[in-house]
Amino acid sequence: MPWYNGDYPPSYKNQPKKLREKAVEIANEVLKDGADEGIAIATGLKRARQYFVDKKSKK
């Protein structure tokens, strides 16, 4: 089930808004590739965190 318009997995609830939005974006792409919802949620959060670490280190 893709997530849109402020709808997100409960495990994203306490994440900062920017991180949560990026994680949802990534998780939706992972779902499109046919992954299980649980894998998509975990992958989205992990890759979103890495995205912001990488972005911060490039400054």
CHARMM internal coordinates of N, CA and C (Angstrom, degrees):
IC EDIT
DIST 1 N 1 CA 1.4418
DIST 1 CA 1 C 1.5241
ANGL 1 N 1 CA 1 C 109.06
DIST 1 C 2 N 1.3015
ANGL 1 CA 1 C 2 N 117.88
DIHE 1 N 1 CA 1 C 2 N 114.81
DIST 2 N 2 CA 1.4769
ANGL 1 C 2 N 2 CA 119.82
DIHE 1 CA 1 C 2 N 2 CA 178.04
DIST 2 CA 2 C 1.5320
ANGL 2 N 2 CA 2 C 111.40
DIHE 1 C 2 N 2 CA 2 C -69.36
DIST 2 C 3 N 1.3063
ANGL 2 CA 2 C 3 N 116.24
DIHE 2 N 2 CA 2 C 3 N 154.72
DIST 3 N 3 CA 1.4542
ANGL 2 C 3 N 3 CA 122.37
DIHE 2 CA 2 C 3 N 3 CA -178.83
DIST 3 CA 3 C 1.5260
ANGL 3 N 3 CA 3 C 109.36
DIHE 2 C 3 N 3 CA 3 C -111.19
DIST 3 C 4 N 1.3405
ANGL 3 CA 3 C 4 N 116.68
DIHE 3 N 3 CA 3 C 4 N 136.09
DIST 4 N 4 CA 1.4611
ANGL 3 C 4 N 4 CA 122.53
DIHE 3 CA 3 C 4 N 4 CA -178.30
DIST 4 CA 4 C 1.5206
ANGL 4 N 4 CA 4 C 110.77
DIHE 3 C 4 N 4 CA 4 C -146.80
DIST 4 C 5 N 1.3317
ANGL 4 CA 4 C 5 N 115.81
DIHE 4 N 4 CA 4 C 5 N 159.18
DIST 5 N 5 CA 1.4671
ANGL 4 C 5 N 5 CA 123.57
DIHE 4 CA 4 C 5 N 5 CA 170.64
DIST 5 CA 5 C 1.5270
ANGL 5 N 5 CA 5 C 114.50
DIHE 4 C 5 N 5 CA 5 C 48.38
DIST 5 C 6 N 1.3134
ANGL 5 CA 5 C 6 N 116.15
DIHE 5 N 5 CA 5 C 6 N 56.22
DIST 6 N 6 CA 1.4537
ANGL 5 C 6 N 6 CA 120.29
DIHE 5 CA 5 C 6 N 6 CA 177.01
DIST 6 CA 6 C 1.5149
ANGL 6 N 6 CA 6 C 114.94
DIHE 5 C 6 N 6 CA 6 C 81.05
DIST 6 C 7 N 1.3318
ANGL 6 CA 6 C 7 N 116.49
DIHE 6 N 6 CA 6 C 7 N -1.63
DIST 7 N 7 CA 1.4583
ANGL 6 C 7 N 7 CA 120.64
DIHE 6 CA 6 C 7 N 7 CA 175.84
DIST 7 CA 7 C 1.5244
ANGL 7 N 7 CA 7 C 106.85
DIHE 6 C 7 N 7 CA 7 C -88.13
DIST 7 C 8 N 1.3148
ANGL 7 CA 7 C 8 N 117.37
DIHE 7 N 7 CA 7 C 8 N 128.37
DIST 8 N 8 CA 1.4592
ANGL 7 C 8 N 8 CA 120.43
DIHE 7 CA 7 C 8 N 8 CA -178.94
DIST 8 CA 8 C 1.5230
ANGL 8 N 8 CA 8 C 109.25
DIHE 7 C 8 N 8 CA 8 C -152.16
DIST 8 C 9 N 1.3243
ANGL 8 CA 8 C 9 N 116.35
DIHE 8 N 8 CA 8 C 9 N 162.61
DIST 9 N 9 CA 1.4676
ANGL 8 C 9 N 9 CA 119.84
DIHE 8 CA 8 C 9 N 9 CA 179.60
DIST 9 CA 9 C 1.5371
ANGL 9 N 9 CA 9 C 110.89
DIHE 8 C 9 N 9 CA 9 C -62.63
DIST 9 C 10 N 1.3108
ANGL 9 CA 9 C 10 N 117.58
DIHE 9 N 9 CA 9 C 10 N 146.69
DIST 10 N 10 CA 1.4756
ANGL 9 C 10 N 10 CA 120.95
DIHE 9 CA 9 C 10 N 10 CA 179.78
DIST 10 CA 10 C 1.5308
ANGL 10 N 10 CA 10 C 113.38
DIHE 9 C 10 N 10 CA 10 C -56.53
DIST 10 C 11 N 1.3204
ANGL 10 CA 10 C 11 N 117.75
DIHE 10 N 10 CA 10 C 11 N -29.93
DIST 11 N 11 CA 1.4664
ANGL 10 C 11 N 11 CA 119.72
DIHE 10 CA 10 C 11 N 11 CA -179.11
DIST 11 CA 11 C 1.5329
ANGL 11 N 11 CA 11 C 112.11
DIHE 10 C 11 N 11 CA 11 C -70.03
DIST 11 C 12 N 1.3213
ANGL 11 CA 11 C 12 N 117.81
DIHE 11 N 11 CA 11 C 12 N -12.21
DIST 12 N 12 CA 1.4638
ANGL 11 C 12 N 12 CA 121.87
DIHE 11 CA 11 C 12 N 12 CA 177.85
DIST 12 CA 12 C 1.5292
ANGL 12 N 12 CA 12 C 111.77
DIHE 11 C 12 N 12 CA 12 C -91.82
DIST 12 C 13 N 1.3211
ANGL 12 CA 12 C 13 N 117.20
DIHE 12 N 12 CA 12 C 13 N -5.18
DIST 13 N 13 CA 1.4638
ANGL 12 C 13 N 13 CA 122.89
DIHE 12 CA 12 C 13 N 13 CA -171.17
DIST 13 CA 13 C 1.5322
ANGL 13 N 13 CA 13 C 113.97
DIHE 12 C 13 N 13 CA 13 C -52.46
DIST 13 C 14 N 1.3030
ANGL 13 CA 13 C 14 N 118.06
DIHE 13 N 13 CA 13 C 14 N -45.22
DIST 14 N 14 CA 1.4658
ANGL 13 C 14 N 14 CA 121.25
DIHE 13 CA 13 C 14 N 14 CA -174.59
DIST 14 CA 14 C 1.5255
ANGL 14 N 14 CA 14 C 113.94
DIHE 13 C 14 N 14 CA 14 C -93.47
DIST 14 C 15 N 1.3024
ANGL 14 CA 14 C 15 N 117.09
DIHE 14 N 14 CA 14 C 15 N 11.53
DIST 15 N 15 CA 1.4615
ANGL 14 C 15 N 15 CA 120.96
DIHE 14 CA 14 C 15 N 15 CA 179.01
DIST 15 CA 15 C 1.5345
ANGL 15 N 15 CA 15 C 109.62
DIHE 14 C 15 N 15 CA 15 C -85.25
DIST 15 C 16 N 1.3299
ANGL 15 CA 15 C 16 N 117.51
DIHE 15 N 15 CA 15 C 16 N 151.71
DIST 16 N 16 CA 1.4685
ANGL 15 C 16 N 16 CA 119.73
DIHE 15 CA 15 C 16 N 16 CA 175.05
DIST 16 CA 16 C 1.5356
ANGL 16 N 16 CA 16 C 110.21
DIHE 15 C 16 N 16 CA 16 C -59.34
DIST 16 C 17 N 1.3240
ANGL 16 CA 16 C 17 N 116.00
DIHE 16 N 16 CA 16 C 17 N 149.50
DIST 17 N 17 CA 1.4618
ANGL 16 C 17 N 17 CA 121.43
DIHE 16 CA 16 C 17 N 17 CA -173.75
DIST 17 CA 17 C 1.5265
ANGL 17 N 17 CA 17 C 112.88
DIHE 16 C 17 N 17 CA 17 C -54.19
DIST 17 C 18 N 1.3365
ANGL 17 CA 17 C 18 N 117.59
DIHE 17 N 17 CA 17 C 18 N -47.48
DIST 18 N 18 CA 1.4754
ANGL 17 C 18 N 18 CA 120.21
DIHE 17 CA 17 C 18 N 18 CA -178.13
DIST 18 CA 18 C 1.5266
ANGL 18 N 18 CA 18 C 111.09
DIHE 17 C 18 N 18 CA 18 C -62.83
DIST 18 C 19 N 1.3181
ANGL 18 CA 18 C 19 N 116.33
DIHE 18 N 18 CA 18 C 19 N -41.79
DIST 19 N 19 CA 1.4606
ANGL 18 C 19 N 19 CA 120.43
DIHE 18 CA 18 C 19 N 19 CA 179.07
DIST 19 CA 19 C 1.5222
ANGL 19 N 19 CA 19 C 110.13
DIHE 18 C 19 N 19 CA 19 C -65.32
DIST 19 C 20 N 1.3127
ANGL 19 CA 19 C 20 N 116.42
DIHE 19 N 19 CA 19 C 20 N -44.19
DIST 20 N 20 CA 1.4683
ANGL 19 C 20 N 20 CA 121.43
DIHE 19 CA 19 C 20 N 20 CA 179.93
DIST 20 CA 20 C 1.5332
ANGL 20 N 20 CA 20 C 110.76
DIHE 19 C 20 N 20 CA 20 C -60.92
DIST 20 C 21 N 1.3270
ANGL 20 CA 20 C 21 N 117.40
DIHE 20 N 20 CA 20 C 21 N -44.47
DIST 21 N 21 CA 1.4687
ANGL 20 C 21 N 21 CA 120.74
DIHE 20 CA 20 C 21 N 21 CA -179.78
DIST 21 CA 21 C 1.5266
ANGL 21 N 21 CA 21 C 111.62
DIHE 20 C 21 N 21 CA 21 C -63.37
DIST 21 C 22 N 1.3317
ANGL 21 CA 21 C 22 N 116.51
DIHE 21 N 21 CA 21 C 22 N -41.79
DIST 22 N 22 CA 1.4699
ANGL 21 C 22 N 22 CA 120.53
DIHE 21 CA 21 C 22 N 22 CA 178.71
DIST 22 CA 22 C 1.5239
ANGL 22 N 22 CA 22 C 109.84
DIHE 21 C 22 N 22 CA 22 C -66.71
DIST 22 C 23 N 1.3220
ANGL 22 CA 22 C 23 N 117.35
DIHE 22 N 22 CA 22 C 23 N -41.35
DIST 23 N 23 CA 1.4642
ANGL 22 C 23 N 23 CA 121.64
DIHE 22 CA 22 C 23 N 23 CA 179.90
DIST 23 CA 23 C 1.5290
ANGL 23 N 23 CA 23 C 110.92
DIHE 22 C 23 N 23 CA 23 C -62.43
DIST 23 C 24 N 1.3316
ANGL 23 CA 23 C 24 N 116.94
DIHE 23 N 23 CA 23 C 24 N -41.03
DIST 24 N 24 CA 1.4636
ANGL 23 C 24 N 24 CA 121.10
DIHE 23 CA 23 C 24 N 24 CA 177.58
DIST 24 CA 24 C 1.5242
ANGL 24 N 24 CA 24 C 110.36
DIHE 23 C 24 N 24 CA 24 C -63.89
DIST 24 C 25 N 1.3183
ANGL 24 CA 24 C 25 N 116.24
DIHE 24 N 24 CA 24 C 25 N -43.26
DIST 25 N 25 CA 1.4715
ANGL 24 C 25 N 25 CA 120.90
DIHE 24 CA 24 C 25 N 25 CA 178.20
DIST 25 CA 25 C 1.5323
ANGL 25 N 25 CA 25 C 110.79
DIHE 24 C 25 N 25 CA 25 C -58.30
DIST 25 C 26 N 1.3105
ANGL 25 CA 25 C 26 N 116.07
DIHE 25 N 25 CA 25 C 26 N -47.26
DIST 26 N 26 CA 1.4637
ANGL 25 C 26 N 26 CA 120.90
DIHE 25 CA 25 C 26 N 26 CA -179.41
DIST 26 CA 26 C 1.5295
ANGL 26 N 26 CA 26 C 110.81
DIHE 25 C 26 N 26 CA 26 C -67.67
DIST 26 C 27 N 1.3293
ANGL 26 CA 26 C 27 N 117.18
DIHE 26 N 26 CA 26 C 27 N -44.56
DIST 27 N 27 CA 1.4653
ANGL 26 C 27 N 27 CA 120.89
DIHE 26 CA 26 C 27 N 27 CA -179.71
DIST 27 CA 27 C 1.5283
ANGL 27 N 27 CA 27 C 111.17
DIHE 26 C 27 N 27 CA 27 C -59.95
DIST 27 C 28 N 1.3157
ANGL 27 CA 27 C 28 N 117.38
DIHE 27 N 27 CA 27 C 28 N -39.74
DIST 28 N 28 CA 1.4673
ANGL 27 C 28 N 28 CA 120.26
DIHE 27 CA 27 C 28 N 28 CA 177.90
DIST 28 CA 28 C 1.5204
ANGL 28 N 28 CA 28 C 111.54
DIHE 27 C 28 N 28 CA 28 C -62.98
DIST 28 C 29 N 1.3184
ANGL 28 CA 28 C 29 N 117.24
DIHE 28 N 28 CA 28 C 29 N -38.53
DIST 29 N 29 CA 1.4709
ANGL 28 C 29 N 29 CA 120.82
DIHE 28 CA 28 C 29 N 29 CA 177.31
DIST 29 CA 29 C 1.5293
ANGL 29 N 29 CA 29 C 110.81
DIHE 28 C 29 N 29 CA 29 C -66.34
DIST 29 C 30 N 1.3261
ANGL 29 CA 29 C 30 N 116.47
DIHE 29 N 29 CA 29 C 30 N -39.80
DIST 30 N 30 CA 1.4595
ANGL 29 C 30 N 30 CA 120.63
DIHE 29 CA 29 C 30 N 30 CA 178.77
DIST 30 CA 30 C 1.5374
ANGL 30 N 30 CA 30 C 109.66
DIHE 29 C 30 N 30 CA 30 C -64.48
DIST 30 C 31 N 1.3197
ANGL 30 CA 30 C 31 N 116.94
DIHE 30 N 30 CA 30 C 31 N -39.47
DIST 31 N 31 CA 1.4737
ANGL 30 C 31 N 31 CA 120.56
DIHE 30 CA 30 C 31 N 31 CA 177.07
DIST 31 CA 31 C 1.5288
ANGL 31 N 31 CA 31 C 110.87
DIHE 30 C 31 N 31 CA 31 C -62.21
DIST 31 C 32 N 1.3225
ANGL 31 CA 31 C 32 N 116.54
DIHE 31 N 31 CA 31 C 32 N -39.99
DIST 32 N 32 CA 1.4714
ANGL 31 C 32 N 32 CA 120.31
DIHE 31 CA 31 C 32 N 32 CA 179.01
DIST 32 CA 32 C 1.5220
ANGL 32 N 32 CA 32 C 111.50
DIHE 31 C 32 N 32 CA 32 C -60.68
DIST 32 C 33 N 1.3220
ANGL 32 CA 32 C 33 N 115.87
DIHE 32 N 32 CA 32 C 33 N -29.98
DIST 33 N 33 CA 1.4685
ANGL 32 C 33 N 33 CA 120.85
DIHE 32 CA 32 C 33 N 33 CA 179.32
DIST 33 CA 33 C 1.5231
ANGL 33 N 33 CA 33 C 111.94
DIHE 32 C 33 N 33 CA 33 C -79.51
DIST 33 C 34 N 1.3321
ANGL 33 CA 33 C 34 N 116.95
DIHE 33 N 33 CA 33 C 34 N -0.29
DIST 34 N 34 CA 1.4601
ANGL 33 C 34 N 34 CA 121.04
DIHE 33 CA 33 C 34 N 34 CA 174.43
DIST 34 CA 34 C 1.5145
ANGL 34 N 34 CA 34 C 115.82
DIHE 33 C 34 N 34 CA 34 C 95.03
DIST 34 C 35 N 1.3224
ANGL 34 CA 34 C 35 N 117.49
DIHE 34 N 34 CA 34 C 35 N 12.13
DIST 35 N 35 CA 1.4620
ANGL 34 C 35 N 35 CA 120.30
DIHE 34 CA 34 C 35 N 35 CA -179.59
DIST 35 CA 35 C 1.5280
ANGL 35 N 35 CA 35 C 110.97
DIHE 34 C 35 N 35 CA 35 C -76.32
DIST 35 C 36 N 1.3055
ANGL 35 CA 35 C 36 N 115.53
DIHE 35 N 35 CA 35 C 36 N 158.90
DIST 36 N 36 CA 1.4571
ANGL 35 C 36 N 36 CA 123.77
DIHE 35 CA 35 C 36 N 36 CA 174.92
DIST 36 CA 36 C 1.5302
ANGL 36 N 36 CA 36 C 109.27
DIHE 35 C 36 N 36 CA 36 C -65.25
DIST 36 C 37 N 1.3292
ANGL 36 CA 36 C 37 N 117.53
DIHE 36 N 36 CA 36 C 37 N 149.40
DIST 37 N 37 CA 1.4603
ANGL 36 C 37 N 37 CA 121.82
DIHE 36 CA 36 C 37 N 37 CA -177.94
DIST 37 CA 37 C 1.5278
ANGL 37 N 37 CA 37 C 112.35
DIHE 36 C 37 N 37 CA 37 C -58.32
DIST 37 C 38 N 1.3117
ANGL 37 CA 37 C 38 N 118.04
DIHE 37 N 37 CA 37 C 38 N -42.19
DIST 38 N 38 CA 1.4646
ANGL 37 C 38 N 38 CA 121.57
DIHE 37 CA 37 C 38 N 38 CA 179.27
DIST 38 CA 38 C 1.5183
ANGL 38 N 38 CA 38 C 112.43
DIHE 37 C 38 N 38 CA 38 C -62.29
DIST 38 C 39 N 1.3224
ANGL 38 CA 38 C 39 N 115.85
DIHE 38 N 38 CA 38 C 39 N -40.96
DIST 39 N 39 CA 1.4728
ANGL 38 C 39 N 39 CA 121.00
DIHE 38 CA 38 C 39 N 39 CA 177.37
DIST 39 CA 39 C 1.5204
ANGL 39 N 39 CA 39 C 109.63
DIHE 38 C 39 N 39 CA 39 C -65.44
DIST 39 C 40 N 1.3274
ANGL 39 CA 39 C 40 N 117.12
DIHE 39 N 39 CA 39 C 40 N -42.33
DIST 40 N 40 CA 1.4641
ANGL 39 C 40 N 40 CA 121.72
DIHE 39 CA 39 C 40 N 40 CA -179.90
DIST 40 CA 40 C 1.5240
ANGL 40 N 40 CA 40 C 111.10
DIHE 39 C 40 N 40 CA 40 C -61.23
DIST 40 C 41 N 1.3212
ANGL 40 CA 40 C 41 N 116.95
DIHE 40 N 40 CA 40 C 41 N -42.33
DIST 41 N 41 CA 1.4695
ANGL 40 C 41 N 41 CA 121.38
DIHE 40 CA 40 C 41 N 41 CA -179.83
DIST 41 CA 41 C 1.5280
ANGL 41 N 41 CA 41 C 110.22
DIHE 40 C 41 N 41 CA 41 C -63.32
DIST 41 C 42 N 1.3126
ANGL 41 CA 41 C 42 N 116.73
DIHE 41 N 41 CA 41 C 42 N -49.62
DIST 42 N 42 CA 1.4691
ANGL 41 C 42 N 42 CA 120.96
DIHE 41 CA 41 C 42 N 42 CA -178.96
DIST 42 CA 42 C 1.5269
ANGL 42 N 42 CA 42 C 111.36
DIHE 41 C 42 N 42 CA 42 C -64.73
DIST 42 C 43 N 1.3077
ANGL 42 CA 42 C 43 N 116.82
DIHE 42 N 42 CA 42 C 43 N -43.38
DIST 43 N 43 CA 1.4647
ANGL 42 C 43 N 43 CA 121.46
DIHE 42 CA 42 C 43 N 43 CA -179.48
DIST 43 CA 43 C 1.5187
ANGL 43 N 43 CA 43 C 110.46
DIHE 42 C 43 N 43 CA 43 C -65.33
DIST 43 C 44 N 1.3249
ANGL 43 CA 43 C 44 N 117.10
DIHE 43 N 43 CA 43 C 44 N -42.01
DIST 44 N 44 CA 1.4617
ANGL 43 C 44 N 44 CA 120.73
DIHE 43 CA 43 C 44 N 44 CA 179.19
DIST 44 CA 44 C 1.5088
ANGL 44 N 44 CA 44 C 112.02
DIHE 43 C 44 N 44 CA 44 C -58.97
DIST 44 C 45 N 1.3103
ANGL 44 CA 44 C 45 N 117.09
DIHE 44 N 44 CA 44 C 45 N -45.97
DIST 45 N 45 CA 1.4610
ANGL 44 C 45 N 45 CA 120.86
DIHE 44 CA 44 C 45 N 45 CA -178.99
DIST 45 CA 45 C 1.5299
ANGL 45 N 45 CA 45 C 111.21
DIHE 44 C 45 N 45 CA 45 C -67.62
DIST 45 C 46 N 1.3149
ANGL 45 CA 45 C 46 N 116.41
DIHE 45 N 45 CA 45 C 46 N -43.80
DIST 46 N 46 CA 1.4707
ANGL 45 C 46 N 46 CA 120.07
DIHE 45 CA 45 C 46 N 46 CA -179.55
DIST 46 CA 46 C 1.5248
ANGL 46 N 46 CA 46 C 111.39
DIHE 45 C 46 N 46 CA 46 C -62.88
DIST 46 C 47 N 1.3234
ANGL 46 CA 46 C 47 N 117.03
DIHE 46 N 46 CA 46 C 47 N -46.83
DIST 47 N 47 CA 1.4687
ANGL 46 C 47 N 47 CA 120.47
DIHE 46 CA 46 C 47 N 47 CA -178.56
DIST 47 CA 47 C 1.5272
ANGL 47 N 47 CA 47 C 111.93
DIHE 46 C 47 N 47 CA 47 C -69.92
DIST 47 C 48 N 1.3225
ANGL 47 CA 47 C 48 N 117.84
DIHE 47 N 47 CA 47 C 48 N -33.46
DIST 48 N 48 CA 1.4662
ANGL 47 C 48 N 48 CA 120.53
DIHE 47 CA 47 C 48 N 48 CA 177.86
DIST 48 CA 48 C 1.5274
ANGL 48 N 48 CA 48 C 109.94
DIHE 47 C 48 N 48 CA 48 C -66.13
DIST 48 C 49 N 1.3147
ANGL 48 CA 48 C 49 N 116.46
DIHE 48 N 48 CA 48 C 49 N -43.19
DIST 49 N 49 CA 1.4685
ANGL 48 C 49 N 49 CA 119.23
DIHE 48 CA 48 C 49 N 49 CA 177.22
DIST 49 CA 49 C 1.5266
ANGL 49 N 49 CA 49 C 110.45
DIHE 48 C 49 N 49 CA 49 C -59.82
DIST 49 C 50 N 1.3277
ANGL 49 CA 49 C 50 N 116.26
DIHE 49 N 49 CA 49 C 50 N -44.56
DIST 50 N 50 CA 1.4628
ANGL 49 C 50 N 50 CA 120.45
DIHE 49 CA 49 C 50 N 50 CA 179.92
DIST 50 CA 50 C 1.5215
ANGL 50 N 50 CA 50 C 111.20
DIHE 49 C 50 N 50 CA 50 C -64.72
DIST 50 C 51 N 1.3155
ANGL 50 CA 50 C 51 N 117.07
DIHE 50 N 50 CA 50 C 51 N -37.66
DIST 51 N 51 CA 1.4690
ANGL 50 C 51 N 51 CA 122.21
DIHE 50 CA 50 C 51 N 51 CA 178.36
DIST 51 CA 51 C 1.5291
ANGL 51 N 51 CA 51 C 110.14
DIHE 50 C 51 N 51 CA 51 C -56.70
DIST 51 C 52 N 1.3307
ANGL 51 CA 51 C 52 N 116.88
DIHE 51 N 51 CA 51 C 52 N -46.75
DIST 52 N 52 CA 1.4589
ANGL 51 C 52 N 52 CA 119.90
DIHE 51 CA 51 C 52 N 52 CA -177.72
DIST 52 CA 52 C 1.5276
ANGL 52 N 52 CA 52 C 112.38
DIHE 51 C 52 N 52 CA 52 C -74.24
DIST 52 C 53 N 1.3196
ANGL 52 CA 52 C 53 N 118.21
DIHE 52 N 52 CA 52 C 53 N -30.97
DIST 53 N 53 CA 1.4646
ANGL 52 C 53 N 53 CA 120.77
DIHE 52 CA 52 C 53 N 53 CA 173.34
DIST 53 CA 53 C 1.5202
ANGL 53 N 53 CA 53 C 109.59
DIHE 52 C 53 N 53 CA 53 C -63.84
DIST 53 C 54 N 1.3325
ANGL 53 CA 53 C 54 N 116.18
DIHE 53 N 53 CA 53 C 54 N -47.16
DIST 54 N 54 CA 1.4642
ANGL 53 C 54 N 54 CA 120.48
DIHE 53 CA 53 C 54 N 54 CA 179.75
DIST 54 CA 54 C 1.5169
ANGL 54 N 54 CA 54 C 111.77
DIHE 53 C 54 N 54 CA 54 C -63.63
DIST 54 C 55 N 1.3218
ANGL 54 CA 54 C 55 N 115.76
DIHE 54 N 54 CA 54 C 55 N -41.50
DIST 55 N 55 CA 1.4618
ANGL 54 C 55 N 55 CA 121.41
DIHE 54 CA 54 C 55 N 55 CA -179.04
DIST 55 CA 55 C 1.5282
ANGL 55 N 55 CA 55 C 110.02
DIHE 54 C 55 N 55 CA 55 C -63.55
DIST 55 C 56 N 1.3237
ANGL 55 CA 55 C 56 N 116.77
DIHE 55 N 55 CA 55 C 56 N -40.90
DIST 56 N 56 CA 1.4570
ANGL 55 C 56 N 56 CA 121.64
DIHE 55 CA 55 C 56 N 56 CA -179.56
DIST 56 CA 56 C 1.5352
ANGL 56 N 56 CA 56 C 111.43
DIHE 55 C 56 N 56 CA 56 C -67.96
DIST 56 C 57 N 1.3165
ANGL 56 CA 56 C 57 N 116.90
DIHE 56 N 56 CA 56 C 57 N -37.52
DIST 57 N 57 CA 1.4636
ANGL 56 C 57 N 57 CA 120.79
DIHE 56 CA 56 C 57 N 57 CA -178.02
DIST 57 CA 57 C 1.5291
ANGL 57 N 57 CA 57 C 113.08
DIHE 56 C 57 N 57 CA 57 C -73.13
DIST 57 C 58 N 1.3321
ANGL 57 CA 57 C 58 N 116.93
DIHE 57 N 57 CA 57 C 58 N -18.43
DIST 58 N 58 CA 1.4705
ANGL 57 C 58 N 58 CA 120.99
DIHE 57 CA 57 C 58 N 58 CA 179.52
DIST 58 CA 58 C 1.5146
ANGL 58 N 58 CA 58 C 112.52
DIHE 57 C 58 N 58 CA 58 C -82.66
DIST 58 C 59 N 1.3352
ANGL 58 CA 58 C 59 N 117.45
DIHE 58 N 58 CA 58 C 59 N -10.79
DIST 59 N 59 CA 1.4739
ANGL 58 C 59 N 59 CA 120.51
DIHE 58 CA 58 C 59 N 59 CA -179.25
DIST 59 CA 59 C 1.4853
ANGL 59 N 59 CA 59 C 112.37
DIHE 58 C 59 N 59 CA 59 C -73.72
END
COOR INIT
IC SEED 1 N 1 CA 1 C
IC BUILD
